């Protein structure tokens, strides 16, 4: 497989180093042909990932949509969830879409309850605790990161539709007709975004991690073909996935689904910090 085969990939990690703005119909400074540009809406998308509790001193550039591709915490402690939700609520973007990563441990409740070696290391208080203790903690973390903070509730915001958590699910981002207009005055078409937190792992100890096999393949096979944007924590094999030791850590099963079946307009992922960057080749807009 070759990097040039991927339609459009963005691997984002370490917030200040890799902040990337995608401004359709001109992507990364390359002007698209008229036939391709006509199929791409005029959304401005800001992509970040693997922030691990880090927030920048300088403001994140504004845009229509902010995408976070997982690992917003170090190990998913409840206070980390509070901090991340507060961080999202203070951002100006009208739509903020995020997924979990392998470090956001309690969000994978099933794995959390199994008390893997990673969970035992960072949550020793739960080693001998009943399962319902872990389940309650996991549910608290999920609620904290997916529901408005107390400050927002006090302002009367009880259901913040601008912040969307995806876990093997899709969302549709619809334009505001009076604001989101194409050059010819027509409203921009909606975008369908699909997000999945899974990554390939031999140890299978971290959250949302599976070995390369049938179960992981089933996760990627669930990505719908009508997704305009796909967010995964894992990179596809051979695409911005090289670690410091030179190993390619991406998933070949994900590569096959993205390249040969789904063919999204944009694929955003993180996980491999050293692989940060952007790649635009052979846009396959169907």
N, C-alpha and C positions, 0 to 999 in steps of 0.2 A: 504494500500500500504506500502511496506517496502523499505528501502534504498537499500537493497541487490538486489532488482529487477531491478535497473537501469543498463544498459549495461556499460556506461562509462560517468561520469558527472564531469564537472569542474565548480565550482562557484568561480568567481574571483572578488575581490573587495579590495579597499585600497591598492594601488600598492605595496608598500614596504613589506607589511605583507603577501601578497598572491601570489607573482610571482611564476608561475608554468611553468616548462619546460616539455613538453611531447616529448620523444625521441623514436620514433617507431624504431624497433619492441619491445623495452623494455619500458613499460609504468610504471612510478612511481616506478621503481626498481623491478617490478614483471616481470619475464621472461614468455612470453606467450608460449603456446604449439606450436609445429611446424605447426600444421594445421591452427592455427589462425595467427601466425606470417607470414605465406606465403601470407596471404591476406592483410597485412598491409604494406604500403610503408614506406620507410626509411626517412620520413620527420621529421624535428625537429621544433616543434611548441611552441611558447611562448604566453601565454594567460594572458591578463590583463583586468580589467574592473573598472568602477566606480572610475576613477581617479579624477574627479571633479576639473580640472585645476591643479592638483598636478603633478609635475614632479620630479623624484628622483635625489638625489645628486650623487648616484652611477649609473653607466650605466646599462641599461637593457641587460641581456645576449642575445647574438646573436642567430639567428636561421634562418631557411628557411622562416617561416611564423610567423608574429605577428598577433594575434587576439585581438581586443578590443571589449568587449561586451556591450558598451554603457555607458551613463552618463560620458562623457569626460569633460563636463562643469558643472557649477552650475545651471545656468538658461538660457544658450544659447546666451549670449550677443555676439555681432559681434567680439569684441576683444578676447573673449574666443575661438571663432571659428578660428581666426587667430593664436592664440597661439597653439591650438591643431594641426592644419595643419603643422605649423612650427616644432612642436615636432615630428610628424610622419616623416616628410621629413629628419630629422636629424638621424633617427634610421637606423641601417645598414641592417635590414632584407630585403631580396629581394622581399618579398610580405608582404603587410600590409593590412589587411582586417578589417573593423570596421562597427558597426551599431550604431544607436542612442539609447538613453534611455529616460526615462520620464522627466529627467531634461533638456534635449537638446531641449527646447521649440520651437524655430522658425523652426526647421526641420520638425515639424508636422504642415504644413501650414494650413490645414483645421481647426485644433484645435486652432491654433494661431489666426486665423481670428474670431473665436467665442468669443474671449476675456473672457476666463474663469477667475475665481477669482484669480488663480495663475498668469495668464498673466497680469491682472490689477494690481496685487501687485507689480510685478517686472518691468512692462513696463507701468507706469502711463502716459507717454507721448502719448500713443496710445489709451487711453480710449475714447476720442472723435474724434479721427482721422478717415478719410475715410478708407474704407477697402483696397484701393490700397496702402496706406502707409504701412500697415502691410504686405501686400503681397510682396511689394518691399523689405522690410526688411528681410522677410523670404527667399526670393529668393537670396538676398545677402549672407545670412548666409549659405544657401545650396551651393552656388557657391564657397564661401570661403573655406568651409571644404572639397569640392570635387574636386577642381581644384588647379593646382600648384600655389605656392606663387609667388610674383613678382620677388623674388630672383631666383627662379627656371626658370621662364620665361626668365629672363635676361641671364641665362646660356643656353638658347635654348631649354629648356624642357617645351613644351607646352601641352603635353598630357602624364602625368605620369601614366603609366600602373601598376606601383608597388604599388600604393595606391588605394584601392577599397572600395567604400561605398556601402553597401547592405541595401536595404529597401524592404523586401518581394521579394527579387531577389536572383539569384545564380550567382556564378562565377566559372570558371574552372582554377585551378592552374596547369600549365604544367611544367614538369621538364626541365632543360637544359641538353640535352643528354650527353654533355661532362663533366658535373659536378655532376648531380644528378643520381648516380648509386647505385644499390643494391649490396649486397655482391658478387653476381655471375656475376657482370659486366653489367647486363641489366639496361636500364633506369628505374627509378621509374615511376610507373603509375601516371596519373594526379589525382588530388583531386577535387571533386565538393563541394563547400561550399555554404550553404544557410544561409541568415541572415534575422532576423525579429526583429523589435524594440519594439514589443507590450508587455504590462504587464497588469495584472489584477488589477483593482482598483474600489472601490465602489464609490468614489467621482467623478472619470472621469474628473478631472480638469487638470491633468498633460498631457504632450505630450504622444502620442501613448499609451494611457491607455483606457481600456474598462472594463465594468463589465463582470463577468463570465456569458456568454450567447451565443446566436447564432452568433452574430457578431464577438466575439472573437474566437469562434470555427472555423469560416470561415477563419480567419487568420492562425490558426494552420493547418487547413485542406489543406492549400495551400503549406505546406512544401512538397517538392517532395521526393519520396521514393528512388531516386538515389543519395541523398545527403550523402556524406561521413562524412561531418562535418556540424552540425547545430549550429548556433549562435542565441541565443535569449537573450533579456535583462531579461526577467522573468525566474525564475526557475520553474520547474515542481513541482507539489504538493508533499510534503514529501521528497524532495531531496535537501538537503543543503539549505533549505528555512526557517529555524527557526529564528525568530527575538529575540531580547533580552528579551521580555516579554513571550517568549515561544510559540508564535503563529506560525503556519505554513502558510507562505504567498504565496506559490507557486500555480500555476494554475493546477487544476485537468484535465482540457481539454487538456492542453499541455502534461501532463503526459501520457494521453491515446494515443495521437498522436505519441509521441516519443517512448513509450514502445511497443505499439501494432501494429503500422503501419509503421512508418519511420525506426526505429531501426538504427540510424546512428552509425558510428564507434566512434564518439566523439560528445558530446553535451557540449557547452561552454555557460555559462550564468553568470549574476551578480545580480544587484538590491538589494538583501538582504546582506548588508555588513557583518552582523554577521554570515552569513552562508558560509563565504569563506572556501575554502578547495577543496578537490578532492575525488572522489569516483570511484573505479574500481571494478565492480562486474558483473558477468554473461555476458561477452561480447557476443553479438549476431551479428556476422558478417555474413550477408547473401550474 
